[in-house]
Amino acid sequence: MVRLFKSVTAKLWALILLLIVLSALVIGLARLFTPMVADYRGEVEQFAARLLGQPVTVGQFSGEWRGLGPELVLTNTTLLDPNSHQPNLTLPEVRIQLALADSLRNWAITTREIRIIKPKLRVTRHHDGSFSSAGLDADLEGGDDGANFFLLPSRLSIEQGELLWINERVGHEPLHLTDVDLSFHNSEKRHQLNGSVTLPNAGKLRLATDMRGPLEQPGSWSGQIYLKGDAINLGAILHKRLPLAYETDRGRADFQVWSKIQTGQLTEMTGSGNWRDLQLQRQLTESGTSVSFQIDKLAGDFSWQRQQQGWRLDVNGLEFQTPDSNWPEGSLALALKQPAPETTELQMASSFLRLQDLHRLLPLLPLELEGIQKPIDALAPTGDIQNLTLWLQQKGDDLHWRGEADVSALHTQPWGEAPGISNLSGKLHANQLSGQFELDTQDLSLNFTELFRDPLVLEQLNGILSWQKQDNGDWQISSDELIANNADVKTRTRFGFTLPADPAQSPFLDLQTDFKDGDGRQAPKYYPVGIMLDDLVKWLDNSIISGDVRQGSCLFRGRLADFPFDQNQGRFEVFFRVENATLEYMRGWPRLEGLNSNVRFLNSRFDAWADGGHIYNSHIEKADAKIENLFPATALKIDGQVLGPFSDTLRLLRETPLAEQFADLTQGLKPSGKS
């Protein structure tokens, strides 16, 4: 057994030595005959034509030995148009390394690597979406039987190249790329592409791909793609190359993206980006004007995934800055799917949005906004939206939606019958048929330009405001309890407001408000002068000087158009208790001071029942005052008992409008006693 092992070992070593000697002999002969390949230019041109799929001419041709195989060096190689035979592309230098062992095994010339040095390439995207490179229009999936694919090298590279990118579908000027370095490695069903490109003026792109699948069927490939951009000059790349009338002339970006491909389809992207100093513009065709938006910074990490029936996008660490606004770092999520034919669903979640920035962005969206743009412009909303969640479903012509968000520091301008709002905060829940707003606001201002003289300022507003669309199309707006306080008055309100679907009908208001701790000096702020007669407003302004409103209530029930309900179509009533009031009820008459009274406004009638106060030095024991009709105003009638010195009576006869009739009769009288 030992002698058998030694004998076999000796023969194996002899065989190995023989193979080494034969290999050295073959390589030596190959090295010897390699320089003679220049005599076979015609055969090489035919080989290159088969490899590239179109006629080829070679200016100069030589051979070298590189590593373990020969290398063909082609200088000034020209690719000809298959029809006209006119030059399409000239390559300064092409180096083709042959796979010697594979060529012997396949009994045909097989390439190991092709290196294209300093080429100037032109890549065109045609109107039909197809691509060509300097006239190379071959489609890898266009029915080729793949007979030539065994000729393709395992490695193909472009070094120090230039690329001219032409997009006929956009129709803008070509994009010139320099320092193009690309390396393609093909190994059976695995295909790797690595490289970098220098962009115009500034910036560099780096690319790496690793795909698997039949070489002749790129639509079936699966794998990964990595793309990185450093200091990309967005203005140079995108200027006059954006669709939908968009334009930009400046901006910088850094980004990196990892993508996954499954059977030729993009399934996932993750990465990060940082866009700076971006100026985005859009031409409005209907008006001929342009709108623009400046972004100082847009950055964050993102993840996009294709999902069943749609896709999902998540952005974290989102940073957004404009010249006027700086958002806190936040997050954004979007999901779109089509669960059924003619049905589209969109889901959105955002940690933060700023309304004034969205308002400025709105005209840049390629949407038909004629119905909502004008109201939004008129309202000019500002404020912050936090913790937004939104769901929309478009099913045929029907739109369904629901959402909720935290609203802070909301400001709007008055528009139509809607008041201007300043500093409204709370939590919003809503859908297409109903909603509610949980109010939690300090220092709120409401500007009813057509109703009150000045904005109403509230130090506190709390409660729940609800709305609901009725079956008949009317909208019902209501609140079971709204608490509104400021330095002038404290209120608690319940109301229901019906806004008819028919614009010819007047809205209906059912309101009850309880109030206390009112300051009569501030009463003019709260007169609804927009629905009051001028004479009444003037009388109230001049009459109520001061007073402490201890408590009271207000009731309004009826259609707004029927106010002041002179035909009893509704009821308007205000009843309150005032103390220590000063009233100048009529010009030329003495003030009522220290007045304690119950006061009521009932529809168009005014009544007051005083139980204290004084005129001059006289004490009011009891007095009733009334105005039968405030719209239009009738005479003020007073009936009461006043106890005081007789001198006060003479003063009334001498110092008031009664003096015209009675002053002369009181001459020489010396008052004494009481009256």
CORJO-V73352 format. One record per helix or strand of 3 or more residues. SS is the DSSP state (helix for helix, strand for strand). FROM is the first residue (numbers start at 1). TO is the last residue. Records with the same first field share a line. If there is no record, write none. Layout:
SS=FROM-TO / FROM-TO
//
This chain:
helix=2-52 / 100-106 / 149-151 / 218-220 / 234-238 / 355-362 / 370-379 / 520-526 / 529-531 / 534-543 / 560-562 / 646-655 / 659-662 / 664-666
strand=56-66 / 69-80 / 87-98 / 111-117 / 120-125 / 131-133 / 155-167 / 175-187 / 190-198 / 204-212 / 222-233 / 252-262 / 265-283 / 290-307 / 310-322 / 330-340 / 343-354 / 382-395 / 398-412 / 420-431 / 434-447 / 456-469 / 475-485 / 490-499 / 508-519 / 544-559 / 571-583 / 592-602 / 605-615 / 618-627 / 636-643
//
